[in-house]
Amino acid sequence: MLPILLTVAALVAPAPAPKPATNTKCPVMGDKVDPKKSPKVVVRGQEYFLCCGGCKAKLEKDPDKYLNKDGTPKNAK
């Protein structure tokens, strides 16, 4: 009975809030982003600003191509 209750509790527990985006360039295209207007995506618990909506699918599909292991964009200075 206890394992079932723990499983149910894990399923209904809210997910932790993602870390807020801090990048100034799109991780995919490298274009400047505007924190007030740019679309965002959450990957591995971290938000990222994007230059356009088309970059969302690319980043979600292959995050290792665009992000370092620590989550920083590979094109960040």
WOPEFEN-V62320 format. One record per residue. N is the residue number from 0. RES is the residue in one small letter. PHI is phi in whole degrees, -180 to 180 (none if undefined). BURIAL is 1 if it has 9 or more other C-alpha atoms within 8 Angstrom, else 0. Layout:
BEGIN
n=N res=RES phi=PHI burial=BURIAL
n=N res=RES phi=PHI burial=BURIAL
END
This chain:
BEGIN
n=0 res=m phi=none burial=0
n=1 res=l phi=-61 burial=0
n=2 res=p phi=-60 burial=0
n=3 res=i phi=-67 burial=0
n=4 res=l phi=-63 burial=0
n=5 res=l phi=-66 burial=0
n=6 res=t phi=-65 burial=0
n=7 res=v phi=-63 burial=0
n=8 res=a phi=-62 burial=0
n=9 res=a phi=-67 burial=0
n=10 res=l phi=-74 burial=0
n=11 res=v phi=-98 burial=0
n=12 res=a phi=-68 burial=0
n=13 res=p phi=-67 burial=0
n=14 res=a phi=-72 burial=0
n=15 res=p phi=-65 burial=0
n=16 res=a phi=-65 burial=0
n=17 res=p phi=-69 burial=0
n=18 res=k phi=-68 burial=0
n=19 res=p phi=-68 burial=0
n=20 res=a phi=-69 burial=1
n=21 res=t phi=-132 burial=0
n=22 res=n phi=-70 burial=1
n=23 res=t phi=-106 burial=0
n=24 res=k phi=-129 burial=1
n=25 res=c phi=-63 burial=1
n=26 res=p phi=-63 burial=1
n=27 res=v phi=-91 burial=1
n=28 res=m phi=-97 burial=0
n=29 res=g phi=84 burial=0
n=30 res=d phi=-75 burial=0
n=31 res=k phi=-62 burial=0
n=32 res=v phi=-117 burial=1
n=33 res=d phi=-114 burial=1
n=34 res=p phi=-55 burial=0
n=35 res=k phi=-84 burial=0
n=36 res=k phi=-123 burial=0
n=37 res=s phi=-69 burial=1
n=38 res=p phi=-67 burial=1
n=39 res=k phi=-124 burial=1
n=40 res=v phi=-141 burial=1
n=41 res=v phi=-107 burial=1
n=42 res=v phi=-132 burial=1
n=43 res=r phi=54 burial=0
n=44 res=g phi=79 burial=0
n=45 res=q phi=-126 burial=1
n=46 res=e phi=-83 burial=1
n=47 res=y phi=-135 burial=1
n=48 res=f phi=-79 burial=1
n=49 res=l phi=-123 burial=1
n=50 res=c phi=-78 burial=1
n=51 res=c phi=-158 burial=0
n=52 res=g phi=-65 burial=0
n=53 res=g phi=-66 burial=0
n=54 res=c phi=-78 burial=1
n=55 res=k phi=-59 burial=1
n=56 res=a phi=-64 burial=0
n=57 res=k phi=-65 burial=1
n=58 res=l phi=-68 burial=1
n=59 res=e phi=-67 burial=0
n=60 res=k phi=-71 burial=0
n=61 res=d phi=-141 burial=0
n=62 res=p phi=-61 burial=1
n=63 res=d phi=-64 burial=0
n=64 res=k phi=-70 burial=0
n=65 res=y phi=-113 burial=1
n=66 res=l phi=-121 burial=1
n=67 res=n phi=-73 burial=1
n=68 res=k phi=-59 burial=0
n=69 res=d phi=-84 burial=0
n=70 res=g phi=96 burial=0
n=71 res=t phi=-75 burial=0
n=72 res=p phi=-62 burial=1
n=73 res=k phi=-63 burial=0
n=74 res=n phi=-93 burial=0
n=75 res=a phi=-75 burial=0
n=76 res=k phi=-81 burial=0
END
